[in-house]
Amino acid sequence: MKFERFCDHIHVLRTPFGAVTSAVTLVEGKEGCTLIDSGANDETVRSCILPALREFGADGRDMRRLLCTHTHGDHIGGHFMLKQLFPDMEIVVTERQAPKVADPLLYNIRIRSVYPAYSAPPSYGLRGVAADRVLMEGERVAGLVSVPAAGHDDDCVGWLHEASGTLISGDALQGGGTETQGIALYFDLDAYRKTLERMEKIGAERILAAHDFRLAGAQAESSAACRAYIDCCRAVTEEYDRILHEIGSTGTPKAAEILIERTGGKMPEYLFLAMYTVDAHYSCTNMKRKEKVSQ
Ligand SMILES: [Zn+2]
């Protein structure tokens, strides 16, 4: 497994994460190398990231900073070990990301506590790191600027590489969700839609997403393809709205199952992520909140 060239100065390593992959992106610049996201755990660092860095010809001195697109376990699970291995590498976060990077397990447990009967066990191996640098909104770092991208979660950002017009979107643009989620995942539909608008206005020339999302894919490589990618994400939210209106009041778990079935997704082992999306639609202004089925 090695870093594949995405465009000038940007390389991507798609590390394993269960049945899907999670991207670790390497950005080369005058100020050394920047990594964005770190995969799911120590094992990813040991068996994928380190050999790939070696193959790429980068060593500890080249690794100047580590950023993340958001603080879910599949994106920051390697942060702790990478910092142990490269102590001079700066951990750079946004203000919103700082507390969750410091204690990702707490957050991982919290999002599994809303629907315990439908949730996967917490990722107890997750360890936190202290931030070396906290960016103000819009502050640039090594040719990258953070674009607020709430919706999937409140600490999501897209990293815009200005020289190439590449938007490193993490999970901010969900397409139809990953294979293992069943459907797109967002905690806040209003925020997600605003993110889609913001991303459209940026007019990126390329999109590099963290996962190979159903319907939208893992990347887009022209301005027109970027617009189509974002349109696809928007159409998905509209389709979910339509289906949820149609099926009426069935309670969150049943609605999540129907949504997955009707949109052709694979039924996940745990339903909690899809249930967050259903609730995001229920809480949105134009839909009445339905009663949740009690646990
Ligand atoms: Zn993810």
Residues whose N, C-alpha, C, O or C-beta is under 5 A from the ligand:
A	BS01	ZN	D74 D171
